[in-house]
Amino acid sequence: MTIEETLAALVDRFNRRVERTPALAEELKGLARTIVIRLGDAGSYAVDLADGRLKNLRSGAPSRADLSIATDLATFEGLLAKEIGPMKALVTRRLAIDGSLEDKLLLRRLL
């Protein structure tokens, strides 16, 4: 599976979870954020959170993002496979998250 397919599947999984979880949908209601994922040599991707859904997944990084996630492809794949935890990746500097505290906490809901 390509990284684009993996990201599209993650977006789809998140949107289905929001549809099944009214409390999560209510929590995300009214939020609008642009999220960038930088995967080193694998490229950068952006997605928008609006109306409680992730949409408009695209390659490239916009000039402005509310939340930025930077890692390498191997760490990203390890996070998805639960071979490494996000806290360990942060502490070992294999993962960096830039954004407000509110947006960093929001990231936990997105995953």
Protein Blocks (a to p, Z undefined) as FASTA:
>chain_A
ZZklmmmmmmmmmmmmmmmmmklmmmmgopacdddddehjnopcddddeehiaehiaedj
dfbdfbdcdddfklmmmmmnopacfklmmmnopaccdddfklmmmmmmmZZ
